[in-house]
Amino acid sequence: MCYVVITTRSIIWTLLTIATAVAMIASVITPKWLIGRQQKLGLESLKNETPYEVTTNEEYFTPTIGLFNRCTKLQKYGRIYHDNCASFVTGFDMHPEDFPNYWKASLVFFAAAGVMLIFTVVTATFSLCVRSMCGKSIFTVSGLIQSIAGLLCILALLLYPAGWGSDRLQHLCGPKASAYGIDQCSLGWAFYLCIVGTLMVFLCAVLSIQAESSTSSQKVEEEILEGKNLICVV
């Protein structure tokens, strides 16, 4: 017989698991990890590396870049430009100066973590009526997978800045850009969202323990023995 067990801690864990997966995936696919220096429309980059004043918003724009995509302005016709956000990756065999090997490894780690987080979203949803998986608690299995995903995210975050010395980043940020140094660029909101998401992954792993204890409490067992199929415990 199927029992639907809903507790405050299990619901919080489930909702936070879903929110964490969404936040991590959104941060990885968003080209806002680095905010480049302002560049002049119609030119590949500004030749002048010294500070300057921007007189009109129509003459300058701020490019951004992510793990595998970027946003810039492309000329449509005449003096008309339009925003263009697209992937700059054509394959993992790209030259390291265009797609740094560290970014390739980082993207692989994030992809693996993303698959794990999507899996935990499924298990967290099924945990409302399924309490074991392969003979183990579904909460314990999910928490372990979330911990592994969190470690992969940390590795990916550490590898990403190591690729800042590539030609692509020096073109975007300035000639002084190097590993763990972004010269005239600044960190974008997607990078910070990824850090917050990684912390949330570990929080989910900890909350999975609390969710398990709440769904196996004495009060829940008593209601199961009473024959209830829908059990709600605060």
Stockholm file with secondary structure:
# STOCKHOLM 1.0

chainA/1-234         MCYVVITTRSIIWTLLTIATAVAMIASVITPKWLIGRQQKLGLESLKNETPYEVTTNEEYFTPTIGLFNRCTKLQKYGRIYHDNCASFVTGFDMHPEDFPNYWKASLVFFAAAGVMLIFTVVTATFSLCVRSMCGKSIFTVSGLIQSIAGLLCILALLLYPAGWGSDRLQHLCGPKASAYGIDQCSLGWAFYLCIVGTLMVFLCAVLSIQAESSTSSQKVEEEILEGKNLICVV
#=GR chainA/1-234 SS CCCEEEEHHHHHHHHHHHHHHHHHHHHHHSSCSEECCCEETTSSSCSCCSCCCCCCTTTEECCEECSSEEEEEEEEETTEEEEEEEECCSCTTSCTTTSCHHHHHHHHHHHHHHHHHHHHHHHHHHTTTCCEETTEEHHHHHHHHHHHHHHHHHHHHHHGGGGTTSHHHHHHHCTTCBTTBCTTCEECHHHHHHHHHHHHHHHHHHHHHHHHHHHTSHHHHHHHHTTCSEEEEC
#=GC SS_cons         CCCEEEEHHHHHHHHHHHHHHHHHHHHHHSSCSEECCCEETTSSSCSCCSCCCCCCTTTEECCEECSSEEEEEEEEETTEEEEEEEECCSCTTSCTTTSCHHHHHHHHHHHHHHHHHHHHHHHHHHTTTCCEETTEEHHHHHHHHHHHHHHHHHHHHHHGGGGTTSHHHHHHHCTTCBTTBCTTCEECHHHHHHHHHHHHHHHHHHHHHHHHHHHTSHHHHHHHHTTCSEEEEC
//
